[in-house]
Amino acid sequence: MSAGADRRGLTPDEHHRERAQRKKELVDRRIARATIDRGVVVVNTGNGKGKSSSGFGMLARSLGHGFRCGVVQFIKGSFSTGEEAFFRRFDDLVDYHVMGEGYTWETQDRARDVVAAGAAWDVAARMLADPAYDFVLLDELNIALTKQYVDLDAVLAALASRPERQHVVITGRGAPDALVDAADTVTEMRVVKHAFKAGIKAQHGIEL
Amino acid sequence: MSAGADRRGLTPDEHHRERAQRKKELVDRRIARATIDRGVVVVNTGNGKGKSSSGFGMLARSLGHGFRCGVVQFIKGSFSTGEEAFFRRFDDLVDYHVMGEGYTWETQDRARDVVAAGAAWDVAARMLADPAYDFVLLDELNIALTKQYVDLDAVLAALASRPERQHVVITGRGAPDALVDAADTVTEMRVVKHAFKAGIKAQHGIEL
């Protein structure tokens, strides 16, 4: 029995191999069970960081596959300058619309916010009806829904009747329950800690 | 008193404006307090979706600002093909390294995994010591740390002594507590639901 071997005569590396084999069988079985192949609705919600940036990461992934993509930003922040500068370079593949008028506490004008959100939704609804779009990112739509600037039933109907292969990613805190029910994949981004609370300014490349 | 006005004579829109003003003051005060301007360490952990894609979204943001970026993927999945295809196009700005050998249950060879993770860490450590890199993404490093393929103390020391303006994003489930302590911003991506469990295959543009 060699050094480090257990009572079955297995070395740690052999143990690792045995465990890895069992895990691989489990994963392979799960993959074999996942046979449905269609577009999905992904919702990123919660108070933590990464909801929009994850959406833009999936946009990059989609572009890597040569997909035709649509982006509608429902809230134009003083934030979100870097990704816009970047993705606007690919205007052969990405239709990029920044429609919102800033966070509601910045515009301080509900009537203007409602008009801007309605115009943004019109653009989004057109994309959701058009099979030419493989991937549609509706950034911060959840905020427009929570504030009832955009009608939830209209969004649910557009998602339900969209082209079968089309992926849709919807971001923003406070995703309505009915949207969570309608979605295929939902993630809650939970704050563990945030640099901003420790007095660190929003950073280019990270938040901006 | 006009229709819809309250006992103070305010219409709903005026109410909204008042609330928005108070919120703006609060947000402005918080922004004024955040005066520290330096590179941050961001950790995306948890079992949910969006850890890596958020990292790639911040990479896109960084490229939008013309930052010089480094990427090391510690676990090369059968996944993660779209973002590699995409970001390799920007080889003037991005050093892209895929160093891992696949998920551990796929390689089934601990010794080979340890060597691959060590080589990946060598590349990462070089980036963390080089002020030419404005943004460094260490994708799935947490898994290599949890499995003790990479030494946690070496990672903490490299983060602590990195160039002051450099941003680092570290992803992967199971972030060690000491790394969470050392980070500036930490998000837990929590699964609410996942398409895969409902039998839907991993999708290009979303997972692949």
Chai-1 contact restraints between the chains, C-beta under 6 A:
chainA,res_idxA,chainB,res_idxB,connection_type,confidence,min_distance_angstrom,max_distance_angstrom,comment,restraint_id
A,D13,B,R110,contact,1.0,0.0,6.0,A-B,restraint_1
A,H16,B,R110,contact,1.0,0.0,6.0,A-B,restraint_2
A,R17,B,Q108,contact,1.0,0.0,6.0,A-B,restraint_3
A,A20,B,T104,contact,1.0,0.0,6.0,A-B,restraint_4
A,A20,B,W105,contact,1.0,0.0,6.0,A-B,restraint_5
A,A20,B,Q108,contact,1.0,0.0,6.0,A-B,restraint_6
A,Q21,B,Q108,contact,1.0,0.0,6.0,A-B,restraint_7
A,K23,B,W105,contact,1.0,0.0,6.0,A-B,restraint_8
A,K24,B,W105,contact,1.0,0.0,6.0,A-B,restraint_9
A,V27,B,W105,contact,1.0,0.0,6.0,A-B,restraint_10
A,A34,B,F196,contact,1.0,0.0,6.0,A-B,restraint_11
A,A34,B,G199,contact,1.0,0.0,6.0,A-B,restraint_12
A,A34,B,K201,contact,1.0,0.0,6.0,A-B,restraint_13
A,I36,B,G199,contact,1.0,0.0,6.0,A-B,restraint_14
A,I36,B,I200,contact,1.0,0.0,6.0,A-B,restraint_15
A,D37,B,K201,contact,1.0,0.0,6.0,A-B,restraint_16
A,V40,B,A195,contact,1.0,0.0,6.0,A-B,restraint_17
A,V40,B,Q203,contact,1.0,0.0,6.0,A-B,restraint_18
A,V40,B,I206,contact,1.0,0.0,6.0,A-B,restraint_19
A,N44,B,G50,contact,1.0,0.0,6.0,A-B,restraint_20
A,G48,B,T187,contact,1.0,0.0,6.0,A-B,restraint_21
A,K49,B,T185,contact,1.0,0.0,6.0,A-B,restraint_22
A,K49,B,T187,contact,1.0,0.0,6.0,A-B,restraint_23
A,G50,B,N44,contact,1.0,0.0,6.0,A-B,restraint_24
A,G50,B,G50,contact,1.0,0.0,6.0,A-B,restraint_25
A,G50,B,S54,contact,1.0,0.0,6.0,A-B,restraint_26
A,G50,B,T187,contact,1.0,0.0,6.0,A-B,restraint_27
A,S53,B,S54,contact,1.0,0.0,6.0,A-B,restraint_28
A,S53,B,G57,contact,1.0,0.0,6.0,A-B,restraint_29
A,S53,B,M58,contact,1.0,0.0,6.0,A-B,restraint_30
A,S54,B,G50,contact,1.0,0.0,6.0,A-B,restraint_31
A,S54,B,S53,contact,1.0,0.0,6.0,A-B,restraint_32
A,S54,B,S54,contact,1.0,0.0,6.0,A-B,restraint_33
A,S54,B,G57,contact,1.0,0.0,6.0,A-B,restraint_34
A,F56,B,G57,contact,1.0,0.0,6.0,A-B,restraint_35
A,F56,B,A60,contact,1.0,0.0,6.0,A-B,restraint_36
A,G57,B,S53,contact,1.0,0.0,6.0,A-B,restraint_37
A,G57,B,S54,contact,1.0,0.0,6.0,A-B,restraint_38
A,G57,B,F56,contact,1.0,0.0,6.0,A-B,restraint_39
A,G57,B,G57,contact,1.0,0.0,6.0,A-B,restraint_40
A,M58,B,S53,contact,1.0,0.0,6.0,A-B,restraint_41
A,M58,B,I206,contact,1.0,0.0,6.0,A-B,restraint_42
A,A60,B,F56,contact,1.0,0.0,6.0,A-B,restraint_43
A,A60,B,A60,contact,1.0,0.0,6.0,A-B,restraint_44
A,A60,B,E83,contact,1.0,0.0,6.0,A-B,restraint_45
A,A60,B,F86,contact,1.0,0.0,6.0,A-B,restraint_46
A,R61,B,G82,contact,1.0,0.0,6.0,A-B,restraint_47
A,R61,B,E83,contact,1.0,0.0,6.0,A-B,restraint_48
A,R61,B,G205,contact,1.0,0.0,6.0,A-B,restraint_49
A,S62,B,G205,contact,1.0,0.0,6.0,A-B,restraint_50
A,L63,B,F86,contact,1.0,0.0,6.0,A-B,restraint_51
A,G64,B,G82,contact,1.0,0.0,6.0,A-B,restraint_52
A,G64,B,E83,contact,1.0,0.0,6.0,A-B,restraint_53
A,G64,B,A85,contact,1.0,0.0,6.0,A-B,restraint_54
A,G64,B,F86,contact,1.0,0.0,6.0,A-B,restraint_55
A,H65,B,G82,contact,1.0,0.0,6.0,A-B,restraint_56
A,H65,B,H204,contact,1.0,0.0,6.0,A-B,restraint_57
A,H65,B,G205,contact,1.0,0.0,6.0,A-B,restraint_58
A,F67,B,G205,contact,1.0,0.0,6.0,A-B,restraint_59
A,G82,B,R61,contact,1.0,0.0,6.0,A-B,restraint_60
A,G82,B,G64,contact,1.0,0.0,6.0,A-B,restraint_61
A,G82,B,H65,contact,1.0,0.0,6.0,A-B,restraint_62
A,E83,B,A60,contact,1.0,0.0,6.0,A-B,restraint_63
A,E83,B,R61,contact,1.0,0.0,6.0,A-B,restraint_64
A,E83,B,G64,contact,1.0,0.0,6.0,A-B,restraint_65
A,A85,B,G64,contact,1.0,0.0,6.0,A-B,restraint_66
A,F86,B,A60,contact,1.0,0.0,6.0,A-B,restraint_67
A,F86,B,L63,contact,1.0,0.0,6.0,A-B,restraint_68
A,F86,B,G64,contact,1.0,0.0,6.0,A-B,restraint_69
A,T104,B,A20,contact,1.0,0.0,6.0,A-B,restraint_70
A,W105,B,A20,contact,1.0,0.0,6.0,A-B,restraint_71
A,W105,B,K23,contact,1.0,0.0,6.0,A-B,restraint_72
A,W105,B,K24,contact,1.0,0.0,6.0,A-B,restraint_73
A,Q108,B,R17,contact,1.0,0.0,6.0,A-B,restraint_74
A,Q108,B,A20,contact,1.0,0.0,6.0,A-B,restraint_75
A,Q108,B,Q21,contact,1.0,0.0,6.0,A-B,restraint_76
A,R110,B,D13,contact,1.0,0.0,6.0,A-B,restraint_77
A,R110,B,H16,contact,1.0,0.0,6.0,A-B,restraint_78
A,F135,B,G205,contact,1.0,0.0,6.0,A-B,restraint_79
A,H167,B,G205,contact,1.0,0.0,6.0,A-B,restraint_80
A,H167,B,I206,contact,1.0,0.0,6.0,A-B,restraint_81
A,D184,B,A195,contact,1.0,0.0,6.0,A-B,restraint_82
A,T185,B,K49,contact,1.0,0.0,6.0,A-B,restraint_83
A,T185,B,H194,contact,1.0,0.0,6.0,A-B,restraint_84
A,T185,B,A195,contact,1.0,0.0,6.0,A-B,restraint_85
A,V186,B,V192,contact,1.0,0.0,6.0,A-B,restraint_86
A,V186,B,K193,contact,1.0,0.0,6.0,A-B,restraint_87
A,T187,B,G48,contact,1.0,0.0,6.0,A-B,restraint_88
A,T187,B,K49,contact,1.0,0.0,6.0,A-B,restraint_89
A,T187,B,G50,contact,1.0,0.0,6.0,A-B,restraint_90
A,T187,B,M189,contact,1.0,0.0,6.0,A-B,restraint_91
A,E188,B,R190,contact,1.0,0.0,6.0,A-B,restraint_92
A,E188,B,V192,contact,1.0,0.0,6.0,A-B,restraint_93
A,M189,B,T187,contact,1.0,0.0,6.0,A-B,restraint_94
A,M189,B,M189,contact,1.0,0.0,6.0,A-B,restraint_95
A,R190,B,E188,contact,1.0,0.0,6.0,A-B,restraint_96
A,R190,B,R190,contact,1.0,0.0,6.0,A-B,restraint_97
A,V192,B,V186,contact,1.0,0.0,6.0,A-B,restraint_98
A,V192,B,E188,contact,1.0,0.0,6.0,A-B,restraint_99
A,K193,B,V186,contact,1.0,0.0,6.0,A-B,restraint_100
A,H194,B,T185,contact,1.0,0.0,6.0,A-B,restraint_101
A,A195,B,V40,contact,1.0,0.0,6.0,A-B,restraint_102
A,A195,B,D184,contact,1.0,0.0,6.0,A-B,restraint_103
A,A195,B,T185,contact,1.0,0.0,6.0,A-B,restraint_104
A,F196,B,A34,contact,1.0,0.0,6.0,A-B,restraint_105
A,G199,B,A34,contact,1.0,0.0,6.0,A-B,restraint_106
A,G199,B,I36,contact,1.0,0.0,6.0,A-B,restraint_107
A,I200,B,I36,contact,1.0,0.0,6.0,A-B,restraint_108
A,K201,B,A34,contact,1.0,0.0,6.0,A-B,restraint_109
A,K201,B,D37,contact,1.0,0.0,6.0,A-B,restraint_110
A,Q203,B,V40,contact,1.0,0.0,6.0,A-B,restraint_111
A,H204,B,H65,contact,1.0,0.0,6.0,A-B,restraint_112
A,G205,B,R61,contact,1.0,0.0,6.0,A-B,restraint_113
A,G205,B,S62,contact,1.0,0.0,6.0,A-B,restraint_114
A,G205,B,H65,contact,1.0,0.0,6.0,A-B,restraint_115
A,G205,B,F67,contact,1.0,0.0,6.0,A-B,restraint_116
A,G205,B,F135,contact,1.0,0.0,6.0,A-B,restraint_117
A,G205,B,H167,contact,1.0,0.0,6.0,A-B,restraint_118
A,I206,B,V40,contact,1.0,0.0,6.0,A-B,restraint_119
A,I206,B,M58,contact,1.0,0.0,6.0,A-B,restraint_120
A,I206,B,H167,contact,1.0,0.0,6.0,A-B,restraint_121
